Amino acid sequence: MFTIRKLSLQDKEIFIKMMREFYNSPSVITNGSEKIFENNFRNCNGGSNFVEGYIFEVAEKIIGYGILAKSYSTEIGGECIWLEDIFIEKEFRGRGYGSKFIEYVKKIYPDKILGVEVEKENENALNFYKHFGFKELSYLELVLESI
């Protein structure tokens, strides 16, 4: 049975291990760093009101994680929930668990705008999100790093 639960302090080792794998994949532009992984774990565990971490389990085995970030769009005039990370271990991919997480997010945040960033080359992810009705925007994202 597939379950989704909030990330807990006991999940630190496996959560950071999965983040390392995710951030060293073609799904992400940057490789991350141990400092970033530690910050994400701490912030998902009460260190920030802007981020939530979730663990995915099958038969009590941790198979993945998801991170949501909260923001506000003046352009849309509403709050946004960003699907920051969705990671599922290779042997559990293609079984609908990512879809179940998106449905879960839509259920707990029914009146929020959902957003996601995807690498243009990641056709599987693009098709996955488009299946849920996500639409491509033509914005160019810029960032000024302070970390």
Backbone bond lengths (Angstrom), bond angles and torsions (degrees), N, CA, C in turn:
res aa  C-N    CA-C-N  psi(-1)  N-CA   C-N-CA  omega(-1)  CA-C   N-CA-C  phi
1 M - - - 1.447 - - 1.531 109.78 -
2 F 1.321 116.13 134.72 1.464 122.66 -179.30 1.524 109.28 -88.74
3 T 1.337 116.23 131.67 1.463 121.03 176.33 1.520 109.68 -132.02
4 I 1.330 114.07 152.64 1.461 122.96 175.34 1.513 106.04 -121.68
5 R 1.321 116.18 128.91 1.466 120.22 178.57 1.522 109.17 -140.21
6 K 1.322 115.05 162.39 1.467 120.69 176.85 1.530 109.88 -64.99
7 L 1.297 115.42 143.69 1.453 122.50 173.90 1.519 108.96 -61.40
8 S 1.338 117.50 140.28 1.465 120.85 178.01 1.528 110.01 -125.39
9 L 1.314 116.28 167.92 1.461 121.39 -179.31 1.526 111.88 -59.49
10 Q 1.326 117.75 -30.65 1.467 122.07 -179.62 1.534 112.32 -69.60
11 D 1.320 117.95 -13.97 1.465 122.19 -176.81 1.526 113.55 -89.64
12 K 1.312 118.05 1.75 1.458 121.23 -169.83 1.525 113.68 -53.53
13 E 1.312 117.93 -51.82 1.462 121.10 -174.57 1.534 111.57 -60.49
14 I 1.306 117.32 -49.84 1.474 119.95 -177.45 1.528 111.34 -71.54
15 F 1.340 116.95 -35.61 1.460 121.01 178.37 1.527 110.36 -61.24
16 I 1.317 117.34 -48.14 1.465 120.86 -179.40 1.523 110.29 -68.03
17 K 1.320 118.60 -36.90 1.469 121.43 175.58 1.529 110.28 -59.19
18 M 1.329 117.21 -45.53 1.464 120.58 179.83 1.524 111.11 -67.79
19 M 1.347 117.43 -36.57 1.466 120.09 177.16 1.528 110.54 -62.29
20 R 1.336 117.03 -41.68 1.469 119.86 178.23 1.524 110.41 -57.77
21 E 1.327 116.23 -44.43 1.463 120.08 -179.56 1.529 111.11 -65.11
22 F 1.336 116.39 -45.81 1.461 120.92 -180.00 1.527 111.35 -60.45
23 Y 1.335 116.45 -45.66 1.458 120.28 -176.23 1.524 113.54 -77.28
24 N 1.313 117.57 -5.91 1.467 121.26 173.14 1.520 110.57 -108.25
25 S 1.315 116.46 22.80 1.466 122.05 178.38 1.525 109.05 -110.47
26 P 1.328 116.98 168.48 1.473 120.29 177.43 1.531 113.11 -68.77
27 S 1.331 117.91 -4.65 1.469 121.23 -178.31 1.523 112.80 -73.80
28 V 1.332 117.23 -16.74 1.461 121.42 -172.68 1.524 109.38 -130.84
29 I 1.338 116.84 140.29 1.468 121.52 -179.72 1.525 111.17 -68.28
30 T 1.339 116.64 -43.19 1.461 120.71 -175.88 1.518 110.71 -97.45
31 N 1.309 116.40 162.54 1.457 121.33 177.38 1.519 112.27 -92.78
32 G 1.326 117.46 -1.40 1.461 119.35 -177.70 1.518 110.42 68.21
33 S 1.315 115.71 -169.06 1.464 121.94 176.80 1.517 107.32 -161.73
34 E 1.301 115.58 163.79 1.467 119.22 179.10 1.534 110.66 -59.66
35 K 1.336 116.23 -36.49 1.466 119.75 178.60 1.534 110.29 -63.35
36 I 1.319 117.03 -43.58 1.465 120.98 178.95 1.527 110.30 -64.26
37 F 1.332 117.41 -44.11 1.466 120.60 179.84 1.526 110.82 -61.41
38 E 1.320 116.59 -43.96 1.477 120.88 178.07 1.526 110.68 -62.88
39 N 1.348 116.88 -43.87 1.466 120.33 178.63 1.524 110.57 -61.42
40 N 1.328 117.12 -44.14 1.459 120.46 179.56 1.520 110.97 -61.12
41 F 1.327 116.43 -44.54 1.463 119.35 179.81 1.529 110.73 -61.73
42 R 1.330 116.31 -48.04 1.474 120.76 -179.17 1.527 110.69 -62.00
43 N 1.321 116.90 -45.53 1.458 119.84 -178.02 1.524 112.42 -67.53
44 C 1.324 117.55 -34.00 1.471 120.74 176.98 1.527 111.85 -71.16
45 N 1.309 116.94 -16.16 1.465 121.93 179.75 1.525 111.64 -107.69
46 G 1.302 116.39 43.70 1.455 120.62 174.10 1.512 115.83 96.36
47 G 1.337 118.00 -0.29 1.454 120.54 -179.55 1.514 114.05 -79.83
48 S 1.331 117.48 -8.67 1.459 121.77 -179.08 1.523 109.72 -155.29
49 N 1.314 115.33 142.79 1.467 120.62 174.88 1.525 112.11 -82.53
50 F 1.328 117.45 -3.65 1.459 121.49 -173.84 1.528 114.12 -98.88
51 V 1.319 117.89 -2.30 1.468 120.13 -174.71 1.528 110.53 -142.29
52 E 1.339 114.69 144.66 1.466 121.81 177.36 1.518 108.44 -133.21
53 G 1.327 116.47 139.90 1.454 121.55 176.99 1.514 111.04 -114.44
54 Y 1.315 115.92 143.44 1.461 122.49 -179.16 1.525 109.74 -131.50
55 I 1.314 115.25 148.89 1.460 123.19 176.99 1.520 108.20 -113.00
56 F 1.336 115.83 139.74 1.460 122.21 176.01 1.527 107.87 -106.67
57 E 1.323 115.91 131.77 1.462 120.84 179.98 1.525 111.12 -130.33
58 V 1.318 115.20 146.04 1.459 122.96 170.40 1.527 105.95 -127.04
59 A 1.322 115.69 120.81 1.475 120.87 -178.37 1.529 110.91 50.88
60 E 1.331 116.40 43.70 1.467 125.20 177.92 1.533 114.04 67.83
61 K 1.337 117.60 9.93 1.465 121.93 174.24 1.520 107.83 -98.89
62 I 1.327 116.73 128.26 1.468 121.46 178.23 1.523 108.33 -72.56
63 I 1.333 115.44 122.89 1.467 120.58 -177.15 1.524 112.79 -119.44
64 G 1.332 117.63 -4.43 1.457 119.10 -179.39 1.508 112.40 176.45
65 Y 1.316 114.07 -176.00 1.467 120.41 179.29 1.518 109.93 -151.31
66 G 1.313 115.12 163.62 1.451 122.76 173.84 1.511 109.53 -139.75
67 I 1.315 116.65 145.29 1.466 121.94 176.31 1.521 108.37 -126.24
68 L 1.316 115.44 131.60 1.464 122.59 176.03 1.512 108.94 -112.90
69 A 1.326 117.18 140.55 1.456 122.33 174.61 1.521 108.33 -122.17
70 K 1.316 115.89 142.76 1.463 121.70 -177.30 1.521 110.28 -106.03
71 S 1.340 114.77 140.56 1.461 120.38 176.62 1.522 109.32 -152.49
72 Y 1.318 115.60 -177.06 1.467 121.83 179.10 1.519 107.89 -131.67
73 S 1.329 116.85 138.66 1.457 121.54 177.91 1.521 109.55 -112.97
74 T 1.324 117.38 116.26 1.466 120.46 175.30 1.520 110.31 -71.17
75 E 1.321 116.08 -28.18 1.456 121.19 179.49 1.531 111.40 -65.23
76 I 1.313 115.73 -35.89 1.463 121.72 -179.67 1.527 111.14 -99.28
77 G 1.318 116.25 -21.31 1.456 120.80 179.97 1.519 112.79 74.69
78 G 1.326 116.24 38.26 1.456 118.90 -179.52 1.512 112.80 -163.36
79 E 1.331 113.38 170.62 1.457 120.93 179.48 1.526 110.26 -77.60
80 C 1.330 115.02 147.62 1.461 122.00 -178.94 1.522 109.96 -121.53
81 I 1.303 114.91 146.56 1.459 122.61 171.32 1.524 106.06 -117.60
82 W 1.323 115.57 119.95 1.463 121.41 -179.70 1.518 109.65 -98.98
83 L 1.313 115.65 127.97 1.459 121.35 173.58 1.527 105.86 -80.76
84 E 1.308 116.25 89.53 1.468 121.21 -173.91 1.518 111.65 -70.99
85 D 1.308 117.15 -53.78 1.460 122.01 179.73 1.519 108.42 -132.86
86 I 1.310 115.98 136.25 1.462 122.05 164.65 1.520 104.99 -133.53
87 F 1.327 115.13 112.89 1.463 120.79 -178.93 1.517 108.80 -125.39
88 I 1.335 114.95 132.70 1.466 121.84 175.82 1.522 107.24 -133.10
89 E 1.325 116.33 132.33 1.466 121.36 178.69 1.528 110.07 -53.77
90 K 1.338 116.47 144.37 1.468 122.23 -173.13 1.522 113.74 -50.85
91 E 1.321 117.43 -45.51 1.471 119.02 -174.63 1.523 113.46 -70.49
92 F 1.341 117.36 -8.49 1.464 121.34 179.88 1.533 112.48 -110.43
93 R 1.319 117.30 2.30 1.466 120.78 179.58 1.531 110.50 -74.24
94 G 1.314 115.11 154.76 1.447 120.41 177.57 1.517 114.61 79.60
95 R 1.315 117.41 12.61 1.468 121.76 -178.44 1.534 112.54 -109.83
96 G 1.321 116.25 7.80 1.459 119.77 176.42 1.519 114.97 90.01
97 Y 1.326 118.22 6.23 1.464 120.02 -177.91 1.525 112.56 -69.99
98 G 1.325 117.59 -37.34 1.468 120.72 175.03 1.518 110.73 -62.30
99 S 1.329 116.83 -41.63 1.467 121.92 177.29 1.521 110.77 -62.04
100 K 1.322 116.25 -40.66 1.470 119.87 179.45 1.527 110.84 -64.61
101 F 1.339 117.17 -35.26 1.461 119.26 178.13 1.532 110.64 -67.16
102 I 1.320 117.22 -42.91 1.468 119.41 178.61 1.529 110.27 -63.01
103 E 1.313 117.99 -42.22 1.471 120.76 176.82 1.522 110.50 -61.67
104 Y 1.325 117.36 -39.16 1.464 122.69 177.40 1.537 110.12 -61.45
105 V 1.325 116.46 -45.91 1.474 121.14 -179.89 1.531 109.72 -63.41
106 K 1.325 117.11 -43.43 1.464 120.20 178.27 1.529 111.44 -61.70
107 K 1.302 117.11 -33.36 1.462 121.43 -179.93 1.535 111.87 -73.13
108 I 1.338 117.27 -42.58 1.472 118.93 -178.21 1.528 112.58 -80.86
109 Y 1.339 117.19 -19.23 1.464 121.78 177.67 1.537 109.34 -129.16
110 P 1.332 117.60 63.02 1.470 120.20 -172.94 1.524 114.59 -66.57
111 D 1.320 117.82 -24.99 1.461 120.36 -175.92 1.528 113.09 -107.22
112 K 1.332 116.84 17.99 1.463 121.25 -179.58 1.522 110.43 -107.56
113 I 1.304 115.79 154.80 1.456 122.99 175.04 1.529 106.60 -81.67
114 L 1.322 117.22 132.54 1.461 120.79 177.56 1.520 109.17 -101.90
115 G 1.320 115.80 136.93 1.456 121.57 178.56 1.514 111.02 -134.19
116 V 1.308 115.29 158.02 1.460 121.63 178.26 1.522 108.93 -153.23
117 E 1.326 116.55 148.57 1.463 122.41 172.82 1.517 107.53 -106.90
118 V 1.329 116.25 135.21 1.459 121.47 -178.69 1.517 108.72 -136.82
119 E 1.315 116.46 139.56 1.457 120.72 173.09 1.533 108.38 -66.18
120 K 1.335 117.52 133.92 1.468 120.92 -178.29 1.527 112.48 -58.54
121 E 1.318 116.69 -29.59 1.464 121.16 -179.37 1.526 112.48 -77.86
122 N 1.316 117.87 -13.72 1.460 122.21 -175.88 1.532 109.40 -86.34
123 E 1.326 115.42 76.32 1.462 120.84 -174.62 1.530 112.91 -62.44
124 N 1.331 117.30 -35.46 1.466 119.51 178.25 1.521 111.00 -60.72
125 A 1.326 116.55 -45.67 1.470 120.32 179.94 1.531 110.17 -67.44
126 L 1.325 117.46 -42.70 1.461 120.31 178.73 1.530 111.08 -57.48
127 N 1.315 117.05 -47.82 1.463 120.85 179.01 1.522 111.67 -64.53
128 F 1.326 116.94 -38.78 1.461 122.14 178.56 1.532 110.48 -58.61
129 Y 1.331 116.94 -51.00 1.463 120.22 -177.33 1.529 112.01 -70.69
130 K 1.311 116.58 -37.47 1.471 119.50 178.07 1.528 110.67 -62.99
131 H 1.329 117.11 -31.98 1.470 121.73 176.61 1.536 110.52 -58.04
132 F 1.323 116.68 -32.15 1.467 121.90 179.54 1.519 113.10 -87.76
133 G 1.327 117.73 0.46 1.453 121.22 178.22 1.520 114.58 97.21
134 F 1.326 118.38 3.63 1.461 120.11 175.73 1.521 107.84 -64.29
135 K 1.342 115.55 139.47 1.458 121.44 -179.77 1.526 109.65 -115.03
136 E 1.319 114.43 142.98 1.455 120.74 -179.89 1.528 109.94 -75.43
137 L 1.327 116.51 134.82 1.458 122.66 174.89 1.524 108.71 -105.80
138 S 1.304 116.75 157.14 1.467 119.73 -176.93 1.528 112.76 -98.91
139 Y 1.327 116.70 15.71 1.457 119.67 179.27 1.518 112.23 -67.21
140 L 1.319 114.90 148.02 1.448 121.84 169.06 1.522 105.96 -102.21
141 E 1.304 117.00 122.73 1.457 120.08 -177.98 1.525 109.38 -88.02
142 L 1.328 115.91 135.15 1.457 123.21 176.67 1.527 108.34 -120.79
143 V 1.315 116.26 150.85 1.456 120.18 -179.66 1.522 109.53 -143.68
144 L 1.316 115.83 143.08 1.460 122.55 172.64 1.516 105.19 -115.22
145 E 1.312 117.12 109.37 1.456 121.22 -174.66 1.506 111.52 -81.06
146 S 1.331 114.30 137.99 1.468 119.19 176.48 1.513 110.99 -122.64
147 I 1.331 116.53 2.80 1.481 120.05 -179.74 1.497 109.89 -93.42
